[in-house]
Amino acid sequence: MPIIVNLDVMMAKRKMSLNELSESVGVTLSNLSILKTGKAKAVRFSTLEAICKVLDCQPGDILEFEE
């Protein structure tokens, strides 16, 4: 898939676990795990916004396009 999800990189930079992010964002652990592994087919803007607020980053820090 040409969209690369760098959620694990941003979480490591912020020293935040998947459990902490899940609680802070209000998204289930399983849904975040699917997103983190790049298996998600879509992500809601509201979810992306919440993740960016918690991790203090931009959407481009989490999502990357690669051909």
C-alpha positions in Angstrom: 0.0 0.0 0.0 1.5 3.4 -0.9 0.3 5.1 2.3 2.7 4.5 5.2 1.5 4.9 8.7 4.2 6.2 11.1 2.1 6.2 14.2 4.6 4.0 16.1 7.3 6.5 15.3 5.4 9.4 16.7 4.4 7.4 19.8 8.0 6.5 20.4 9.0 10.2 20.1 6.4 11.1 22.6 7.2 8.1 24.8 3.5 7.0 24.8 2.2 3.5 24.8 -0.7 2.3 22.6 -2.8 1.9 25.8 -2.1 5.5 26.8 -2.9 6.8 23.3 -6.1 4.7 23.2 -7.3 6.2 26.5 -6.4 9.7 25.5 -7.9 9.6 22.1 -11.0 7.5 23.0 -10.4 4.9 20.3 -10.3 1.2 21.1 -7.0 -0.5 21.4 -7.8 -2.9 18.6 -8.7 0.0 16.2 -5.5 1.8 17.0 -3.5 -1.4 16.5 -5.1 -1.9 13.1 -4.1 1.7 12.2 -0.6 1.4 13.6 0.1 -1.8 11.6 -1.1 -0.2 8.4 -4.0 -2.6 7.9 -6.7 0.1 8.2 -8.6 0.9 5.0 -9.6 4.4 6.2 -9.3 6.8 9.1 -11.8 9.4 10.1 -10.6 13.0 10.2 -12.0 13.2 13.7 -9.8 10.3 14.8 -6.8 11.7 13.0 -7.4 15.1 14.6 -7.6 13.6 18.1 -4.4 11.6 17.6 -2.6 14.7 16.4 -3.8 16.7 19.4 -2.7 14.1 21.8 0.7 13.5 20.1 1.2 17.2 19.3 1.9 16.6 15.7 0.7 17.2 12.1 -1.2 14.6 10.0 1.9 14.5 7.7 3.9 13.3 10.7 1.7 10.2 10.9 0.8 9.5 7.3 3.2 9.3 4.4 2.7 8.6 0.7 5.3 6.4 -1.0 5.1 5.0 -4.5 
